[in-house]
């Protein structure tokens, strides 16, 4: 087969994250606005080319004050760095349905290579005859690797905000053409 373009269905896709708070719990959030360009041979996903663009202004942790702080220069500096981007550089098949996707992740004017575990969830025809494909992805990054180091020390020791960010993506894409 040849490479085909896929359109991400934003109504059935989520880009979520979590980070430790006060070293005892987790704060979860999501990005509501994003787009993606995907081309792949459905028979050989190792040939996939993936580019994801996230509008950081759309961050939502269910707390308006915290979201505004995250958009500020202390964290993402949305005014000067409105997008978070990921562009794949390598897709490696690990088993029948499991892959590792490595690519360049750019946050706040810093680009680093990151690898995410991706699981192919399957494909089906929707009620309108379109071929639909599902994927789950997960990975971890360190916010300090991207120059996002804002924090506060706790009286009891430790810090207010963890450095490790867990990322989870649930993606549904429709084969175009």
QUIMOJO-V238371 format. One record per backbone hydrogen bond with DSSP energy under -0.5 kcal/mol. CO is the residue of the C=O (numbers start at 0). NH is the residue of the N-H. If there is no record, write none. Layout:
((CO & NH) (CO & NH))
//
This chain:
((3 & 39) (4 & 175) (5 & 7) (5 & 37) (6 & 173) (7 & 9) (8 & 11) (9 & 12) (13 & 15) (13 & 169) (14 & 30) (15 & 167) (16 & 28) (17 & 165) (18 & 26) (19 & 161) (20 & 23) (20 & 24) (24 & 20) (26 & 18) (28 & 16) (29 & 59) (30 & 14) (31 & 33) (32 & 54) (34 & 52) (35 & 7) (35 & 37) (36 & 50) (37 & 5) (38 & 48) (39 & 3) (39 & 41) (40 & 43) (43 & 40) (43 & 46) (44 & 47) (45 & 90) (48 & 38) (49 & 87) (50 & 36) (51 & 85) (52 & 34) (53 & 55) (53 & 83) (54 & 57) (55 & 58) (57 & 31) (59 & 29) (62 & 66) (63 & 67) (64 & 68) (65 & 69) (66 & 70) (67 & 71) (68 & 71) (69 & 75) (70 & 77) (71 & 74) (71 & 76) (73 & 149) (76 & 79) (76 & 80) (81 & 55) (81 & 56) (83 & 53) (84 & 105) (85 & 51) (86 & 103) (89 & 101) (91 & 99) (96 & 119) (97 & 93) (97 & 94) (98 & 117) (99 & 91) (99 & 101) (100 & 115) (101 & 88) (101 & 89) (102 & 104) (102 & 113) (103 & 86) (103 & 105) (104 & 106) (104 & 111) (105 & 84) (106 & 109) (109 & 106) (111 & 104) (113 & 102) (115 & 100) (116 & 137) (117 & 98) (118 & 120) (118 & 135) (121 & 133) (123 & 131) (125 & 128) (129 & 125) (129 & 131) (130 & 174) (131 & 123) (132 & 172) (133 & 120) (133 & 121) (134 & 170) (135 & 118) (136 & 168) (137 & 116) (138 & 166) (140 & 142) (140 & 164) (141 & 144) (142 & 145) (142 & 147) (143 & 146) (146 & 148) (151 & 159) (153 & 156) (157 & 153) (159 & 21) (162 & 142) (163 & 19) (163 & 165) (164 & 140) (165 & 17) (166 & 138) (167 & 15) (168 & 136) (168 & 170) (169 & 13) (170 & 134) (171 & 8) (172 & 132) (173 & 6))
//
